[in-house]
Amino acid sequence: MIKSIIFLLNILVIIKLSDAGCYLSNHTMTEDCRFKNFYNFGSSAGDKKMPADDDHHERVEMPTQFKFFDKHFTALYASTNGVIKLVNENDRFDNVLDLHNEFYYNSVRFPIYNHSLIAPFWTDMSPHRKDSHTFYRIATDKTTLNRVFREVESFMPSASSFGPEWAVIITWFQLSANQHTRFGHNNTFQLVISSDGIQSYVIFNYGPLAWPNEKVKVNVVSGYNVGDNERFFEMAESFTPNIVNLQHRSNVNIPGKWIFCVDGHFLKGEPIQKSFVHSGEHRHLLYILLILIILIGINSLVSTGLWINVLMRNRSKVGPVLQMKYNKQLNESQMNLTQDV
């Protein structure tokens, strides 16, 4: 009986862990577990929505300078292709178009000279589906900035003095690879950049990544590029189908979340990027464990049932035997009592 109770409790715990983190999505207005790491996004969060134009860019003026290693930028161009380019007020829009024209609208491996880029998921994407959107906003509210600080400070020891003044949040929602929309495979991911003028941090949040795959064969780059052909970071999964595993992996032990310091202030002994943590890539192991516990529980229940069955079947035999032993002991006690008298 005790084994059976423990078995049921284990199942409840595992089921609870599997569903942990679900919340009411601001975009879909339904319970959704896919975006638990995301900052609020969509119209209800006050986001602007980019037009559903192929290779579209929009300029976003940052409230204060964004320190990107030894460079300082005042604005960025956000692209529907999963990448942003950092610029200054005198940089022309043509310079941003050159990024795509130069590479025929395809992503390329880092480093790239003369382009300062941050790319959570850079490839040629199609925003034409009715339910596909690219959202963005500048957040200056305390709730968002406090969350940025808590997330960064929790995993970056040198960020204790970080006082974020703003955050640019860009969300690519349900986008398909260009020329592959017929397959209905969509990706959702988010970029958060924040600074206090001295320290600067970048957060990548990944929701469901359904492509690239066997049908959708495209090259994707994730990381950042300073633009001097020397300083850059590229995810190891870039240009491989394994790029979809970013939704399960992390460098801060939260599946699907990646945090990077990009101002170059790293303390001695603190690496530019912490070691990768394979947080949820092997989620199927959880289900294997669940199956094993179920099998053990079934075995316990069967064993208990067999024991009870044997006990019930032998009850008619056990009763007379016990009665005979009782009568024998009673007779012996009476004889001893008689002898004593």
N, C-alpha and C positions, 0 to 999 in steps of 0.2 A: 504493500500500500504506500509506504513512504517513497519507494523507488518510483512509483507511478506519479506521485505528486511532484517530485523533483523533475521528472521527465516533462510534465506539462509546463512547469515553471520555466524550464530551459527553452521550450518552444516559444513561449510568450516573450521572453527576453530577446530571442533572436529575431522574431517578427518585429518587435519594437525597434531594434537597431536597424533593421532593413528599411523601415519607413521613417527613420528619424530625419528631421529637418524640413518636412513638408510645410508649406505656408500658402496663404492666399495670394496668388500672383496679381500684381497691380495691372498687368496687361490683359490677362485672360479672364480675370475675376473668378477663377475657379482654383480649387486646391491643386497645387502644382509643385512637385518635388524637384523639378529640373533646374530651377534657378535659385536655389537656396543660398548660394554664395554671392548672388548679384546685388548690386545697389538698385534701388527702385528705378524703374525705367518705364517709358511710354508716356502717353498724353496725361495720364493721371499723376505722373511725377513732375509734370511741367516741361517735358522734353519737347524740343523741336524735331520735326521729321523731315529728312531729306527727300527731295523728289525721287521718284522711282526711275531715274535716268541711268543708263549704263555709264560706268566710269565717272560718276558724279563726284565733285569735290565741293566742300563748303569751308569758308574761312571762319575761324573762331579766334577772337582776340582774347588773350589771357589777361586776367586782372593785374598780375605783376609778372616780372620776368621768370621764365622757367630755366633754371640752371641745368644744362645737359653736359656733364663733365666740365670742360673749360669754356663751353659756349653758352651764350645767353640768348633766349628767344622770347618774342613777345606775342607770337600767334602760331597757329597751326592750321593746316588744311586736312580735314577729315575726308577720307575717300570711302565710297561704298565697297571698295575692294579690300577692306580689312586692314588698312594701313593709314598712319598719319605722317605728314611731313612737317617738321618744325621750321618756322620761318621768322623773319623780322619784318618790320613795317614797310621796308623798302623793297622787299622781295616781291616780284611780280607773279601773277597767276600762271604766266607762261612757264615759269621755272618749275612749277608743280606739274603741269602737263608733260613737261619733258621727262618726268619720272616714268610715266606710262608709255609715252612715245618712244623713248629710248629703248625700252625693253618689250615693245610690241604688246603692251598691256599684260605681260606675264611677270610673275615674281622671279627674282634671281637670288642667288646665294649671296650672303654677306661675306666680306665687306663690299660696300659700294662707295665710290668716291663722290664727294660733293653733294651727298644727300643725307640729311639727318632724319632718321626714320625711327618710328616705333610701330611694330607690326605684331599684333596678337595673332593674326591669321591672314597673311597677305597672299592673295591669288585673284584671278579674274572671276568676279562673282556677278550674278544677275539679280537685280532688285525688282524685277518685273512682276513677280507673283503678287497676287492681291494681298496675301498675308505676310509678305516680306517687307521689312522696314529697317531703316537705319536711323536711330534716335541719338540725340546729343543734347547736353545742357552744361552750363557752368553752375556748380553748386557752391554756395557760400553759407548755407544754413549750418547751425551748430550741430544738429543731429548727424548730418553727413560728415562734417569735418571731424567730429569726435570719433566717428566710426573709422575714418581713414587713419587717424592717429592710433587708435587702439589696435587696429590690424597691423600697422607697420611696427609700432613699438613692441608688440608681442613677440615679433620674430627678428627684429633688427636691434640689437643692444645699443647701437650708436644713435638710435632715433629718439632717445628719451627727451631731447631738447627740441624735437621737431614740433613746429606749430603751424600746421597747414592753414593757409589763408583762403584757399579755393581748391576746387577739384573739377576737372573736366571729365564728364562721364559720357562715353560713346558706346552704344549697344547695337550690334548687328543682329537682327532678329529674323530667324527662319530664312536665311539666304541660301540659294542654290548656286552651284558652280555654273559659270556661263556656258551655254550650249549643252547643258545637261539637266535642264529643268524638267524634262519629260519623265525623269526617274522619280521625281518627288522627294529627293533627299535634301534635307535642310540642316543648316548649322546655325547655332546661336552662341555668341560670345560677347564679351564686354571688356572695354579698356577704361581704366581710371588713372589719370595722371594728376599729381598734386605737388604743391611746393609752398615754401614759406620765403622764397627768394634766396635761400642758402642751401637748404636740403630739398631734394627732389626724389619722388618715388613713383613707381609705375606698378599698377596691379592689373594682371590678366585674370579674368573670370571666364571659365568655359562651362557652357551648358551642353546639351546634346550635340555631338559632332557625328553626323551620319556619313560624311564623305571627307576625303577620297576613299574609294573602295574599288571593287572589281569592275563596276560599271562606270564610275566617275573617276577617271584617271587624270589627275591634275597635280601640279607641283605647288606646294604651299611652304611659305617661310614664316617662322615665328621667332621674334627676338627684337633687338634694336641695333641701330647702326649710327655711329657718331658722324661718319662722313670723311674721315681722314685715312681710310684704308688700314687703320691699325686697331682702333678701339671699336669693338662690336661684340654682340652676344647672339648666338643662334642656337635655338633648341636643337638637341641632337636628333629629334624626329623630323626635322625639316627636310623637305624633298623626299619623304618616304610616306607610304600609306599609314605608318604608325603615328603620324601627326594627330590622328583622332584620339590617341591615348592621352593627350593633354587633358582631356576631361576627367581622367581618373588619377593622373599624377599631380605632383605638387613639389615645390621647394620649401613649403611652410607647413607641411603635414595636414593640409586641408584639401581633399581631392578636388581638382579643377581650379584651384587658386594658386597664382604665382605672384610673388612680390619681389621687385628689384629696386635697388638704390642706383640712381643714374646721375648723381651729382659729383661722383669721384672722390668723396670724402672718407672712404673706407678706413677704418681703424687698422692699426697694425695687427695682423693675425686674423682679421675678419675678411673672409673671401668675398669677391665680387658677387658671387652667387653661392648660396649654400648648397650642400649636397642634395641631389634629387631624392625624393622620398616616394616610393611606389605605394601610394596610399590606398587606392581602390581598384587598381588595374585588375587584380585577381579576385574580383567580387564573387566569381563563381565558387571560390573556396568556401564562402559563407554558406552557400546552398549545399555543398558537399557535407559540411559540418552538420547542417540541419538534418540532412538525410541520415547521417550516421546516428545522430541522437534519436531520431524517430525509430530507426531499426533497433537501437538499444532499448528504447522504451517498449517497443512491441515485444521484444524478447522478455523483458521484465514482466509485462502483463501476461504473456503466455505462460511463463514459469509460475507466476502467482496463481493463475487459473488452474494449471495442472496440479499444483500443491493442494488447492482447495478441493478439487475434484477427487483426488486420492483420499483426502481426509474424510470427505462425505461418504465415499464408497466403503471405507473401512470402519465407519462409525458403528455399524451393527456388530462388527467383530471386536472392536476395541472396547465397547461398552461391557459385554459379559466378562471379558478378561479383567478389566478394572474391578468389576463387581466381585469376581472370585478372589482377587488379591485383597480387596477390602474385607471380605468375609473371613479369609484365612488369618489376616492380622487381628481381626476382632476376636476370633476363637482363641488365638494364642494369648491375647491379652487377658481373656476371661480365665484361661487355665492357669496363667501365672498368678492371677489374683486369688484363685481358689487355693493354690498351693501356699501362698503367703498366709492365708487365713488358717 
